[in-house]
Amino acid sequence: MTGQATRYLYLARHGEASPDESTLTENGRRQAVLLGERLRHSPLARIHHGPLPRAAQTARLIGEQLDGVPLRSSEAAGDYLPYVPRREELPADTADALLARLAGFPAHERERGPGLAREALARFTGPVDGDESRHELVVTHNFLVGWLVRAALDAPRWRWMGLDQGNAALTVIRYAPGRPASVLFSNDMGHLPAELRWTGFPPELRAVGS
């Protein structure tokens, strides 16, 4: 009988994108290269990435720093709303603001996202079949990283909101057989110099001194 082994899921938001999101900025390209250099000695088996240019370019630049790690495009690693909560699920003091934010997204994004989010959980999380641990990187977008961290912590489904990620920041989740998922670290920007940290965050959310 085939057993199960531990999965180490590495998650990274794409590098900083141009205003129209059609490509990476120079800062975004530098961020991707530096993340690839950080991962150079990690035993990654594959790199999954979303289909949009900013994620695909980030994955390619990371892959160029590694030794033959294959890249795979996946709709489940894309940019979408993973879950749209009902008002009664939300804290009363923040419900109006959260729902107003979600209402600004097109209807088709609110409708297609939850199915892709379920697919992402099925594809990228949990222990793996076999006897050897697997290390995988998903280069994706802010919302999906928050969704997968939320799931690892067994937090309410709406709580992907507010779990924001810096561009090219790194999160790692461990899924061991018979044990709860463990978030080893989250939104780590240690591989980036100070001038490349906290892009993707509004100024009021940037931690002072980091």
Order of alpha helices (4+ residues) and beta strands (2+ residues): beta-beta-alpha-beta-alpha-beta-alpha-alpha-beta-beta-alpha-beta-beta
